[in-house]
């Protein structure tokens, strides 16, 4: 069974950077669209970014466009989220999820709830 476990979160000052990782164990993730979703305390889950199985198609939430970059290394079975120019509003638990049947834009329209890991906490201080 495909499993993903997020890592790379931490405490960072505003303007700083973090890189989150979403490694898969078991079968490869090369056939999945993989995306990141975040949830802040008291707020609804929010789509962040997604990437198609081949990496040729990406989609970002407007709130992170230009600051975050999603990428994947299918040889390493891992999807990454490079987060630059972090803001306090980016503070949340970040989750990743995969789906072999949808595009990144479709994942943005209906953010997944079947997270494949426990999430990784990102805290941005001012």
MDAnalysis code that builds the backbone (N, CA, C; Angstrom):
import MDAnalysis as mda
import numpy as np

u = mda.Universe.empty(378, n_residues=126, atom_resindex=np.repeat(np.arange(126), 3), trajectory=True)
u.add_TopologyAttr("name", ["N", "CA", "C"] * 126)
u.add_TopologyAttr("resid", np.arange(1, 127))
u.add_TopologyAttr("resname", ["UNK", "UNK", "UNK", "UNK", "UNK", "UNK", "UNK", "UNK", "UNK", "UNK", "UNK", "UNK", "UNK", "UNK", "UNK", "UNK", "UNK", "UNK", "UNK", "UNK", "UNK", "UNK", "UNK", "UNK", "UNK", "UNK", "UNK", "UNK", "UNK", "UNK", "UNK", "UNK", "UNK", "UNK", "UNK", "UNK", "UNK", "UNK", "UNK", "UNK", "UNK", "UNK", "UNK", "UNK", "UNK", "UNK", "UNK", "UNK", "UNK", "UNK", "UNK", "UNK", "UNK", "UNK", "UNK", "UNK", "UNK", "UNK", "UNK", "UNK", "UNK", "UNK", "UNK", "UNK", "UNK", "UNK", "UNK", "UNK", "UNK", "UNK", "UNK", "UNK", "UNK", "UNK", "UNK", "UNK", "UNK", "UNK", "UNK", "UNK", "UNK", "UNK", "UNK", "UNK", "UNK", "UNK", "UNK", "UNK", "UNK", "UNK", "UNK", "UNK", "UNK", "UNK", "UNK", "UNK", "UNK", "UNK", "UNK", "UNK", "UNK", "UNK", "UNK", "UNK", "UNK", "UNK", "UNK", "UNK", "UNK", "UNK", "UNK", "UNK", "UNK", "UNK", "UNK", "UNK", "UNK", "UNK", "UNK", "UNK", "UNK", "UNK", "UNK", "UNK", "UNK", "UNK"])
u.atoms.positions = np.array([
    [0.842, -1.184, 0.000],
    [0.000, 0.000, 0.000],
    [0.881, 1.240, 0.000],
    [0.475, 2.186, -0.862],
    [1.247, 3.415, -0.935],
    [1.155, 4.176, 0.371],
    [2.261, 4.691, 0.830],
    [2.271, 5.486, 2.050],
    [3.125, 6.712, 1.812],
    [2.706, 7.805, 2.352],
    [3.466, 9.027, 2.293],
    [3.611, 9.560, 3.692],
    [4.742, 10.129, 4.016],
    [4.953, 10.732, 5.317],
    [5.676, 12.030, 5.168],
    [5.040, 13.103, 5.584],
    [5.596, 14.421, 5.410],
    [6.715, 14.718, 6.412],
    [7.669, 15.551, 5.994],
    [8.740, 15.986, 6.873],
    [9.266, 17.318, 6.375],
    [10.087, 17.944, 7.190],
    [10.748, 19.175, 6.780],
    [10.209, 20.429, 7.425],
    [9.138, 20.308, 8.178],
    [8.589, 21.481, 8.832],
    [9.476, 21.959, 9.961],
    [9.099, 23.088, 10.531],
    [9.860, 23.643, 11.638],
    [9.447, 25.057, 11.939],
    [10.252, 25.696, 12.767],
    [10.022, 27.092, 13.141],
    [10.982, 27.965, 12.349],
    [10.444, 28.973, 11.697],
    [11.262, 29.845, 10.868],
    [10.758, 31.273, 10.998],
    [11.640, 32.221, 10.844],
    [11.232, 33.623, 10.886],
    [10.597, 34.025, 9.562],
    [9.750, 35.017, 9.635],
    [9.128, 35.537, 8.427],
    [10.213, 35.927, 7.426],
    [9.976, 35.571, 6.186],
    [10.959, 35.805, 5.138],
    [11.886, 34.643, 4.904],
    [11.852, 33.669, 5.791],
    [12.726, 32.517, 5.660],
    [12.168, 31.462, 4.721],
    [12.865, 30.334, 4.679],
    [12.516, 29.253, 3.747],
    [12.518, 27.903, 4.452],
    [11.729, 27.009, 3.923],
    [11.723, 25.615, 4.338],
    [11.468, 24.766, 3.099],
    [11.919, 23.536, 3.163],
    [11.582, 22.584, 2.105],
    [10.940, 21.364, 2.733],
    [9.729, 21.129, 2.352],
    [9.005, 19.968, 2.837],
    [9.214, 18.801, 1.887],
    [9.213, 17.615, 2.462],
    [9.354, 16.395, 1.666],
    [8.172, 15.473, 1.899],
    [7.804, 14.789, 0.853],
    [6.699, 13.837, 0.901],
    [7.213, 12.538, 0.276],
    [7.899, 11.709, 1.050],
    [8.422, 10.463, 0.503],
    [7.363, 9.377, 0.501],
    [7.462, 8.501, -0.449],
    [6.538, 7.379, -0.508],
    [7.273, 6.114, -0.158],
    [6.592, 5.208, 0.464],
    [7.152, 3.883, 0.709],
    [6.235, 2.876, 0.029],
    [6.732, 1.729, -0.235],
    [5.923, 0.762, -0.956],
    [6.037, 0.979, -2.450],
    [4.943, 0.987, -3.128],
    [4.959, 1.179, -4.575],
    [5.368, 2.605, -4.918],
    [5.787, 2.824, -6.149],
    [6.225, 4.139, -6.573],
    [5.031, 5.084, -6.708],
    [5.333, 6.360, -6.649],
    [4.279, 7.367, -6.786],
    [4.281, 7.978, -8.171],
    [4.984, 7.370, -9.088],
    [5.177, 7.994, -10.395],
    [3.895, 8.115, -11.201],
    [2.854, 7.459, -10.809],
    [1.595, 7.540, -11.544],
    [0.559, 8.412, -10.849],
    [0.987, 9.089, -9.791],
    [0.047, 9.867, -9.007],
    [0.245, 11.361, -9.230],
    [-0.849, 12.092, -9.281],
    [-0.793, 13.510, -8.987],
    [-0.641, 13.630, -7.479],
    [0.314, 14.430, -7.042],
    [0.569, 14.591, -5.609],
    [0.421, 16.056, -5.250],
    [-0.194, 16.296, -4.133],
    [-0.423, 17.677, -3.738],
    [-0.217, 17.905, -2.255],
    [-0.142, 19.179, -1.920],
    [-0.013, 19.611, -0.537],
    [-1.258, 20.391, -0.124],
    [-1.691, 20.120, 1.068],
    [-2.832, 20.810, 1.679],
    [-2.371, 21.257, 3.057],
    [-2.875, 22.374, 3.531],
    [-2.500, 22.824, 4.876],
    [-3.742, 23.149, 5.687],
    [-3.575, 23.050, 6.971],
    [-4.678, 23.383, 7.868],
    [-4.132, 24.127, 9.075],
    [-4.629, 25.326, 9.247],
    [-4.255, 26.147, 10.383],
    [-5.322, 26.013, 11.462],
    [-4.970, 26.261, 12.717],
    [-5.944, 26.139, 13.804],
    [-7.166, 27.003, 13.558],
    [-8.334, 26.372, 13.665],
    [-9.572, 27.106, 13.510],
    [-9.951, 27.455, 12.097],
    [-9.190, 26.974, 11.134],
    [-9.471, 27.280, 9.733],
    [-9.736, 26.017, 8.944],
    [-10.403, 26.196, 7.807],
    [-10.637, 25.074, 6.911],
    [-9.332, 24.668, 6.234],
    [-9.301, 23.432, 5.785],
    [-8.129, 22.988, 5.028],
    [-8.037, 23.804, 3.761],
    [-6.823, 24.019, 3.343],
    [-6.572, 24.870, 2.185],
    [-5.615, 24.171, 1.242],
    [-6.004, 24.099, 0.013],
    [-5.098, 23.570, -1.016],
    [-3.901, 24.501, -1.146],
    [-2.719, 23.904, -1.340],
    [-1.508, 24.696, -1.486],
    [-0.928, 24.553, -2.892],
    [-0.615, 23.324, -3.284],
    [0.010, 23.106, -4.580],
    [-0.125, 21.643, -4.955],
    [-0.055, 21.373, -6.253],
    [-0.096, 19.993, -6.732],
    [0.728, 19.871, -8.004],
    [1.165, 18.649, -8.268],
    [2.004, 18.383, -9.431],
    [1.554, 17.083, -10.066],
    [1.515, 17.070, -11.388],
    [1.079, 15.878, -12.105],
    [2.145, 14.792, -12.023],
    [1.757, 13.592, -12.444],
    [2.644, 12.450, -12.272],
    [3.966, 12.617, -12.986],
    [3.959, 13.295, -14.129],
    [5.199, 13.477, -14.868],
    [5.908, 14.770, -14.525],
    [5.259, 15.603, -13.720],
    [5.858, 16.872, -13.342],
    [5.639, 17.991, -14.336],
    [4.921, 17.729, -15.419],
    [4.776, 18.747, -16.452],
    [3.668, 19.742, -16.144],
    [2.852, 19.423, -15.193],
    [1.712, 20.278, -14.870],
    [1.705, 20.541, -13.369],
    [1.656, 21.816, -13.010],
    [1.571, 22.194, -11.608],
    [0.435, 23.197, -11.419],
    [-0.009, 23.304, -10.203],
    [-1.066, 24.266, -9.886],
    [-0.849, 24.758, -8.471],
    [-1.038, 26.058, -8.271],
    [-0.776, 26.665, -6.974],
    [-1.978, 27.489, -6.510],
    [-2.143, 27.540, -5.209],
    [-3.088, 28.491, -4.644],
    [-2.546, 29.897, -4.872],
    [-3.438, 30.841, -5.051],
    [-3.011, 32.219, -5.282],
    [-2.169, 32.745, -4.117],
    [-2.461, 32.271, -2.923],
    [-1.773, 32.781, -1.739],
    [-0.304, 32.393, -1.677],
    [0.085, 31.387, -2.442],
    [1.484, 30.934, -2.395],
    [2.188, 31.076, -3.735],
    [1.451, 31.464, -4.750],
    [2.031, 31.557, -6.085],
    [3.187, 32.544, -6.086],
    [4.293, 32.128, -6.668],
    [5.483, 32.966, -6.714],
    [6.401, 32.798, -5.528],
    [5.919, 32.156, -4.483],
    [6.743, 31.939, -3.285],
    [7.053, 30.461, -3.078],
    [6.120, 29.604, -3.405],
    [6.281, 28.168, -3.215],
    [6.508, 27.486, -4.565],
    [7.287, 26.411, -4.543],
    [7.517, 25.619, -5.747],
    [7.387, 24.144, -5.401],
    [6.528, 23.467, -6.130],
    [6.373, 22.029, -5.943],
    [7.174, 21.317, -7.015],
    [7.813, 20.231, -6.637],
    [8.597, 19.449, -7.586],
    [8.546, 17.987, -7.164],
    [9.019, 17.147, -8.053],
    [9.029, 15.733, -7.716],
    [10.252, 15.065, -8.311],
    [10.689, 14.033, -7.635],
    [11.776, 13.191, -8.111],
    [11.249, 11.766, -8.042],
    [10.745, 11.298, -9.166],
    [10.140, 9.968, -9.158],
    [11.167, 8.880, -8.872],
    [12.406, 9.119, -9.223],
    [13.451, 8.134, -8.934],
    [13.660, 7.971, -7.439],
    [13.412, 9.052, -6.702],
    [13.533, 9.008, -5.247],
    [12.190, 8.821, -4.569],
    [11.149, 8.695, -5.379],
    [9.814, 8.493, -4.810],
    [9.404, 9.613, -3.866],
    [9.747, 10.818, -4.215],
    [9.535, 11.924, -3.290],
    [9.018, 13.154, -4.025],
    [8.105, 13.845, -3.378],
    [7.624, 15.142, -3.843],
    [8.071, 16.188, -2.824],
    [8.462, 17.351, -3.315],
    [8.976, 18.413, -2.464],
    [8.103, 19.663, -2.573],
    [8.143, 20.449, -1.516],
    [7.525, 21.770, -1.546],
    [8.541, 22.763, -0.999],
    [9.129, 23.529, -1.903],
    [10.069, 24.575, -1.506],
    [9.265, 25.819, -1.177],
    [9.418, 26.293, 0.043],
    [8.654, 27.450, 0.507],
    [9.614, 28.591, 0.815],
    [9.508, 29.650, 0.065],
    [10.345, 30.828, 0.258],
    [9.477, 32.013, 0.689],
    [10.125, 33.036, 1.216],
    [9.427, 34.255, 1.640],
    [8.233, 33.917, 2.536],
    [8.475, 33.061, 3.501],
    [7.391, 32.600, 4.358],
    [6.792, 33.752, 5.152],
    [5.483, 33.661, 5.328],
    [4.733, 34.663, 6.059],
    [4.028, 34.004, 7.234],
    [3.637, 34.809, 8.205],
    [2.946, 34.257, 9.369],
    [1.696, 33.496, 8.949],
    [1.077, 33.965, 7.886],
    [-0.154, 33.322, 7.413],
    [0.090, 31.910, 6.876],
    [1.355, 31.550, 6.667],
    [1.673, 30.205, 6.190],
    [1.748, 29.196, 7.325],
    [1.641, 29.662, 8.553],
    [1.683, 28.766, 9.694],
    [0.513, 27.797, 9.644],
    [0.837, 26.504, 9.651],
    [-0.185, 25.466, 9.542],
    [0.493, 24.105, 9.622],
    [-0.328, 23.083, 9.686],
    [0.169, 21.725, 9.478],
    [0.010, 21.428, 7.999],
    [1.060, 20.940, 7.396],
    [1.073, 20.653, 5.963],
    [0.998, 19.145, 5.755],
    [0.091, 18.772, 4.882],
    [-0.130, 17.366, 4.561],
    [0.059, 17.136, 3.063],
    [0.466, 15.929, 2.706],
    [0.474, 15.588, 1.293],
    [-0.465, 14.419, 1.042],
    [-0.866, 14.309, -0.191],
    [-1.800, 13.268, -0.598],
    [-1.621, 13.025, -2.083],
    [-2.000, 11.840, -2.531],
    [-1.849, 11.496, -3.934],
    [-3.119, 10.887, -4.494],
    [-3.295, 11.081, -5.785],
    [-4.450, 10.510, -6.486],
    [-4.040, 10.240, -7.928],
    [-4.238, 9.017, -8.377],
    [-3.826, 8.695, -9.747],
    [-4.811, 9.119, -10.826],
    [-5.956, 9.652, -10.439],
    [-7.036, 9.864, -11.415],
    [-7.391, 11.319, -11.670],
    [-6.702, 12.260, -11.032],
    [-7.098, 13.651, -11.189],
    [-5.904, 14.502, -11.586],
    [-6.206, 15.686, -12.101],
    [-5.174, 16.641, -12.456],
    [-4.883, 17.540, -11.257],
    [-3.780, 18.278, -11.311],
    [-3.516, 19.228, -10.221],
    [-4.628, 20.260, -10.042],
    [-5.180, 20.745, -11.141],
    [-6.267, 21.722, -11.030],
    [-7.476, 21.104, -10.344],
    [-7.763, 19.856, -10.654],
    [-8.901, 19.175, -10.025],
    [-8.657, 18.977, -8.531],
    [-7.419, 18.712, -8.165],
    [-7.108, 18.557, -6.746],
    [-7.308, 19.886, -6.024],
    [-7.003, 20.984, -6.683],
    [-7.209, 22.294, -6.081],
    [-8.698, 22.560, -5.852],
    [-9.523, 22.100, -6.779],
    [-10.964, 22.354, -6.683],
    [-11.589, 21.602, -5.517],
    [-11.103, 20.401, -5.280],
    [-11.611, 19.591, -4.167],
    [-10.406, 19.063, -3.395],
    [-9.884, 19.843, -2.466],
    [-8.694, 19.414, -1.736],
    [-8.914, 18.086, -1.027],
    [-7.950, 17.210, -1.106],
    [-8.116, 15.887, -0.502],
    [-8.181, 15.952, 1.016],
    [-8.849, 14.968, 1.561],
    [-8.915, 14.816, 3.011],
    [-8.233, 13.524, 3.464],
    [-7.894, 12.682, 2.498],
    [-7.254, 11.412, 2.844],
    [-5.747, 11.587, 2.870],
    [-5.278, 12.315, 3.869],
    [-3.852, 12.571, 3.986],
    [-3.117, 11.266, 4.204],
    [-1.972, 11.179, 3.615],
    [-1.211, 9.933, 3.695],
    [-0.090, 10.001, 4.723],
    [-0.165, 10.939, 5.607],
    [0.803, 11.031, 6.683],
    [0.221, 11.819, 7.839],
    [1.041, 12.044, 8.851],
    [0.592, 12.766, 10.037],
    [0.754, 14.273, 9.886],
    [1.342, 14.697, 8.781],
    [1.537, 16.118, 8.578],
    [2.837, 16.599, 9.199],
    [3.260, 17.773, 8.778],
    [4.445, 18.395, 9.344],
    [4.106, 19.845, 9.677],
    [4.465, 20.249, 10.877],
    [4.103, 21.576, 11.370],
    [5.065, 22.625, 10.834],
    [4.500, 23.676, 10.276],
    [5.276, 24.837, 9.848],
    [4.801, 26.020, 10.684],
    [5.743, 26.643, 11.364],
    [5.425, 27.806, 12.189],
    [6.319, 28.963, 11.759],
    [5.682, 30.059, 11.388],
    [6.412, 31.237, 10.936],
    [6.232, 32.337, 11.969],
    [7.341, 32.800, 12.505],
    [7.283, 33.852, 13.519],
    [7.627, 35.196, 12.892],
    [7.107, 36.243, 13.500],
    [7.383, 37.587, 12.970],
    [8.660, 38.150, 13.556],
])
